[in-house]
Amino acid sequence: MESKYYIELEEQYGAHNYHPLDVVIERGEGVWVYDVEGNKYLDCLSAYSALNQGHVHPKILDAMVEQAKKVTLTSRAFRNQQLPLFYKELSEMTGYEMSLPMNSGAEAVETAIKLARKWAYKTKGIPYYESEIIVADGNFHGRTITIISFSTEEYYKKEFGPFTPGFKTVIYGNLESLESALTPNTAAIMLEPIQGEGGVIIPPLGYLQSVQSICQKNNILFIADEIQTGLGRTGKLFASQHENVRPDMVIIGKALSGGFYPVSAVLADREIMGLFQPGEHGSTFGGNPLGAAVARAALSVIQEEKLIERAEELGNYFKEELKKISSTHVKEVRGRGLLIGVELKPEAGGARRFCEVLKEKGILAKETHDNVIRFAPPLIISKDIIDWALPIIKDTLLMD
């Protein structure tokens, strides 16, 4: 069957809640994907950084198949062999004493919000149901009702209210705005160290350190949403580490399973995570043996193949080479590691048309916030492949 057939099926029977590029991917291997006609593409999106380890990594695949032959789901009504090993290895890798695994990133964000609120009442002593969580404008933490309640993107919110109360929004990267929002009822500040969906927005140097200091001074939890930026993407295990910051809670997902299976988690030390009591939070699939086995293999690949170091080295190279492209369309190139945004000027006609041309030339990238092309290939990419892609990107950015 040709791509057109599958596209028509999807348009007829599927909800239209996405606007994908018209490429129908049949299989993937490493940094490459192939469509149903057999055309080959370089994946420069990595499923929004879920594929840091590349497509169908053989070690993760083997772990998944081996576990799937034994037992896939026990629910948390019983214990399973894989979950304790996952807990231990995750703590050893991240330095946090405890974790709570879930499935999607949005679930993990909701988990962190619940935990922060319980901490507010049980530990900080905020009057019940009066806690506030501070978030930043331009944020993207998911699309549940509670999460869109504190989004500043009207498109995500329109026609989906009423909204969940208890959140204050401040200007991202602006300490004065943040400090003016503090009250005795402030329980937590939740931020993305780099706003990926917001357009690869990097806060001013020292911002995260200052946020951590404000939190420590005012007995407030600092929550870092590292779902997209964590697990090596920016050249550090966590993007917060670029400023030597250790948040009280870290939210991870996406690359935690290497693209095989939805696995997310919230990380915290015992004094915070230990507040949850049996029955207060959970998920039928969260922490299942299949997901735990896959996540253990995914973490192992990050360490064994030195993907964090590769992201730093190759990301710096890729970014600097992109900066050399002299195009009248380009306003700015920015990024950390292999999370890079090329912001186009408004008069360039939007980023999507450039992404569509790149697709025709064998590179899959995706626009974000209308005017930004995001380049985030799997961390296993090589310099030779980047060098192959650069002239294609250059020619595309130079088009009329």
DAJOGI-V584819 format. One record per backbone hydrogen bond with DSSP energy under -0.5 kcal/mol. CO is the residue of the C=O (numbers start at 1). NH is the residue of the N-H. E is the energy in kcal/mol with one decimal. If there is no record, write none. Layout:
co = <CO & CO>
nh = <NH & NH>
e = <E & E>
This chain:
co = <2 & 2 & 3 & 4 & 5 & 6 & 7 & 8 & 9 & 10 & 15 & 21 & 23 & 24 & 27 & 29 & 30 & 31 & 32 & 33 & 34 & 34 & 35 & 39 & 41 & 41 & 42 & 42 & 43 & 44 & 45 & 45 & 46 & 46 & 47 & 49 & 51 & 52 & 54 & 55 & 57 & 58 & 59 & 60 & 61 & 62 & 63 & 64 & 65 & 67 & 67 & 72 & 75 & 80 & 81 & 82 & 83 & 84 & 85 & 86 & 87 & 88 & 89 & 90 & 91 & 98 & 100 & 102 & 104 & 105 & 106 & 107 & 108 & 109 & 110 & 111 & 112 & 113 & 114 & 115 & 116 & 117 & 118 & 119 & 119 & 120 & 120 & 127 & 132 & 132 & 133 & 134 & 135 & 136 & 144 & 145 & 146 & 147 & 148 & 152 & 153 & 153 & 154 & 154 & 157 & 166 & 168 & 170 & 171 & 173 & 174 & 175 & 176 & 177 & 178 & 179 & 183 & 185 & 185 & 187 & 188 & 189 & 189 & 191 & 191 & 193 & 194 & 195 & 195 & 196 & 196 & 200 & 201 & 201 & 204 & 206 & 207 & 208 & 209 & 210 & 211 & 212 & 213 & 214 & 215 & 215 & 216 & 221 & 221 & 222 & 222 & 222 & 223 & 223 & 224 & 224 & 226 & 229 & 230 & 232 & 233 & 236 & 237 & 237 & 238 & 239 & 240 & 240 & 241 & 245 & 248 & 249 & 250 & 250 & 251 & 252 & 253 & 254 & 254 & 255 & 257 & 261 & 264 & 265 & 266 & 267 & 268 & 269 & 269 & 270 & 272 & 273 & 277 & 285 & 288 & 289 & 290 & 291 & 292 & 293 & 294 & 295 & 296 & 297 & 298 & 299 & 300 & 301 & 302 & 302 & 303 & 306 & 307 & 308 & 309 & 310 & 310 & 311 & 312 & 313 & 314 & 315 & 316 & 317 & 318 & 319 & 320 & 321 & 322 & 324 & 325 & 327 & 329 & 332 & 334 & 336 & 339 & 340 & 341 & 341 & 342 & 343 & 343 & 345 & 346 & 351 & 351 & 352 & 353 & 354 & 355 & 356 & 357 & 358 & 359 & 362 & 363 & 364 & 366 & 368 & 369 & 370 & 371 & 372 & 372 & 373 & 373 & 374 & 374 & 375 & 378 & 382 & 383 & 384 & 385 & 386 & 387 & 388 & 389 & 390 & 391 & 392 & 393 & 394 & 396>
nh = <5 & 6 & 7 & 8 & 9 & 10 & 11 & 12 & 13 & 14 & 17 & 23 & 25 & 36 & 34 & 32 & 55 & 43 & 29 & 41 & 26 & 27 & 38 & 35 & 33 & 43 & 44 & 364 & 378 & 376 & 48 & 49 & 50 & 51 & 50 & 52 & 54 & 379 & 57 & 30 & 61 & 62 & 63 & 64 & 65 & 66 & 67 & 68 & 69 & 70 & 71 & 290 & 78 & 84 & 85 & 86 & 87 & 88 & 89 & 90 & 91 & 92 & 93 & 94 & 95 & 268 & 266 & 264 & 108 & 109 & 110 & 111 & 112 & 113 & 114 & 115 & 116 & 117 & 118 & 119 & 120 & 121 & 122 & 123 & 124 & 125 & 126 & 130 & 187 & 188 & 168 & 190 & 170 & 139 & 148 & 149 & 150 & 150 & 151 & 154 & 156 & 157 & 157 & 158 & 160 & 133 & 135 & 137 & 174 & 175 & 178 & 179 & 180 & 181 & 181 & 182 & 186 & 132 & 187 & 221 & 134 & 191 & 223 & 193 & 225 & 203 & 196 & 200 & 201 & 199 & 200 & 202 & 195 & 203 & 207 & 210 & 211 & 212 & 213 & 214 & 215 & 216 & 217 & 218 & 219 & 220 & 219 & 189 & 223 & 224 & 248 & 249 & 191 & 225 & 226 & 251 & 230 & 234 & 233 & 235 & 338 & 232 & 231 & 232 & 241 & 242 & 243 & 245 & 244 & 247 & 269 & 224 & 252 & 267 & 226 & 265 & 256 & 257 & 259 & 258 & 260 & 263 & 102 & 252 & 100 & 250 & 98 & 272 & 273 & 274 & 275 & 276 & 280 & 288 & 292 & 293 & 294 & 295 & 296 & 297 & 298 & 299 & 300 & 301 & 302 & 303 & 304 & 305 & 307 & 308 & 306 & 310 & 311 & 312 & 313 & 314 & 315 & 315 & 316 & 317 & 318 & 319 & 320 & 321 & 322 & 323 & 324 & 324 & 325 & 326 & 327 & 330 & 345 & 343 & 341 & 339 & 336 & 375 & 334 & 343 & 373 & 331 & 332 & 348 & 349 & 354 & 355 & 356 & 357 & 358 & 359 & 360 & 361 & 363 & 362 & 42 & 365 & 44 & 374 & 372 & 371 & 351 & 344 & 368 & 374 & 342 & 375 & 366 & 376 & 340 & 381 & 386 & 387 & 388 & 389 & 390 & 391 & 392 & 393 & 394 & 395 & 396 & 397 & 398 & 399>
e = <-0.9 & -1.2 & -2.6 & -2.3 & -2.0 & -2.4 & -2.4 & -1.9 & -2.7 & -2.3 & -1.1 & -2.2 & -0.8 & -1.5 & -2.8 & -2.2 & -3.0 & -2.8 & -3.0 & -2.8 & -3.3 & -1.6 & -2.1 & -2.1 & -2.3 & -0.6 & -0.9 & -3.1 & -0.7 & -3.3 & -0.5 & -1.4 & -1.5 & -2.1 & -0.7 & -0.6 & -1.9 & -1.3 & -0.7 & -2.0 & -2.7 & -2.5 & -1.9 & -2.3 & -2.7 & -2.7 & -2.1 & -2.6 & -1.4 & -1.5 & -1.8 & -1.4 & -1.0 & -0.8 & -0.7 & -2.3 & -2.7 & -2.3 & -2.6 & -2.6 & -2.3 & -2.4 & -1.8 & -2.2 & -2.8 & -2.0 & -1.7 & -1.6 & -1.6 & -2.2 & -2.4 & -2.2 & -2.4 & -2.2 & -2.3 & -2.5 & -2.6 & -2.1 & -2.3 & -2.5 & -2.1 & -1.6 & -3.0 & -2.5 & -2.0 & -0.9 & -2.6 & -1.8 & -3.4 & -1.2 & -2.2 & -3.0 & -2.4 & -1.2 & -2.9 & -1.1 & -0.5 & -1.3 & -1.4 & -0.9 & -1.2 & -0.7 & -0.9 & -2.9 & -2.3 & -2.2 & -3.2 & -2.7 & -1.9 & -0.6 & -1.6 & -2.9 & -1.9 & -0.6 & -1.2 & -1.0 & -2.0 & -2.4 & -0.5 & -2.6 & -2.9 & -0.5 & -3.0 & -0.5 & -2.8 & -0.7 & -1.1 & -1.1 & -2.1 & -1.8 & -1.1 & -0.6 & -2.4 & -0.5 & -2.3 & -2.2 & -2.5 & -2.4 & -2.1 & -2.5 & -2.3 & -2.5 & -2.5 & -1.8 & -0.6 & -2.5 & -0.6 & -2.7 & -0.6 & -0.5 & -1.5 & -1.9 & -2.4 & -0.6 & -1.1 & -2.6 & -2.1 & -0.9 & -0.9 & -1.9 & -2.0 & -0.9 & -2.0 & -1.2 & -1.5 & -1.7 & -1.7 & -1.7 & -1.4 & -0.5 & -0.5 & -2.7 & -0.5 & -2.9 & -2.1 & -2.6 & -2.1 & -1.7 & -0.7 & -0.6 & -1.5 & -0.7 & -2.6 & -2.8 & -1.9 & -1.9 & -2.3 & -1.4 & -2.6 & -2.4 & -1.8 & -1.4 & -2.3 & -1.9 & -2.6 & -2.2 & -2.3 & -2.6 & -2.3 & -1.8 & -2.5 & -2.6 & -1.9 & -2.2 & -1.7 & -1.7 & -3.2 & -2.4 & -1.8 & -0.6 & -1.1 & -2.0 & -2.4 & -1.8 & -2.5 & -2.8 & -0.5 & -1.6 & -1.9 & -1.7 & -2.9 & -2.7 & -2.3 & -2.2 & -2.2 & -2.0 & -0.8 & -0.7 & -1.4 & -0.6 & -1.3 & -0.9 & -3.2 & -2.8 & -3.3 & -1.4 & -1.6 & -3.3 & -2.4 & -0.7 & -2.4 & -3.0 & -1.6 & -2.5 & -1.2 & -0.6 & -2.0 & -2.5 & -1.5 & -2.6 & -2.1 & -1.5 & -1.2 & -2.7 & -1.6 & -2.7 & -0.7 & -2.7 & -1.9 & -1.4 & -3.5 & -3.7 & -3.6 & -2.6 & -0.6 & -2.9 & -0.5 & -0.9 & -0.6 & -2.2 & -1.8 & -2.0 & -2.7 & -1.7 & -2.1 & -2.3 & -0.7 & -0.6 & -2.5 & -2.9 & -2.6 & -2.0 & -2.6 & -1.4 & -1.1>
